[in-house]
């Protein structure tokens, strides 16, 4: 089922997109947009970000070391060494 939507797009982007749609999709701009979205989704699906579905996190050892460095810097500033 196709749904009709309205999008806002810059004139130069539209012209470049229409040119590519003319080359590869017989001028069908909607098919070209669909192709671009599907290509993007497949790229995301094959990346490590999607497969783990976990946000980037620092390791606890780095956090401890960073906290110790900050603590030492504060002690140094306050002359509490």
N, C-alpha and C positions, 0 to 999 in steps of 0.2 A: 504494500500500500504506500502510495506517495502522498506526502503532505506538502502543501504549498506554504512557503515562508518568505518573508521579506528580510533582506539583509542590507546593511550599509557597508559600502566598500569604496575605497578611494578610486578615483578615475583611472589613474595609471595602473593600479593593481587589476582593475577590471579589464583594461585593455590587454594587459599581458596574459591574464587568465583566459580571456576570450580567444586570444591568438593560440594559446596552447590547446584550448578546447577545439578550435578549428582544425588543428593538426592531428589530434589523437582521438577525438570523440565526435567527429562530423559536426562540429559547432555546438554540441550540446553542453552548455556550461554547467548544468545541474549534474550531469554524469561526471564531469571533471572534478567538481567540488566533492562529490561522493567518493570518487577515486582517491582524492587527497586525504579525506578524513579516514577512509579505510586503511590507506597506507600508513598514516600516523598511528592509528590504533594498533595495527599489526606490529609496528616498530616498538610501541610501548609494551605490548603483550610479550614480546620476545626479549625485552630488556630485563636486567636484574632487579630493577625497581619494582616492577609489577610482580615478578615471581616471588619475591620475599614479602612484599606488601608491608614492609617495616620502615619506619623513618630512620634516618641516619642518627646514630647515637655514638657518643664518645665512650671509650673504654673507661672503666672505673679507675685503673691505674693512672691514666692521664689526668683524670679529675683530681685525684689525690695529689699528684705531683704539682698540678697547677695551683691547687689550694695552698700547698706548702710554700710555693714560690710567692704567692700573694701575701701569705702570712709573714714570711721572712721580709718582704719588701715593706710591709706595714711596720714591723718591728724595727727595721732599719730607719725608717722615717721618724719614728717616735723615740729613737735611741734606746730601745729596750733590748738590745742584743746582749 
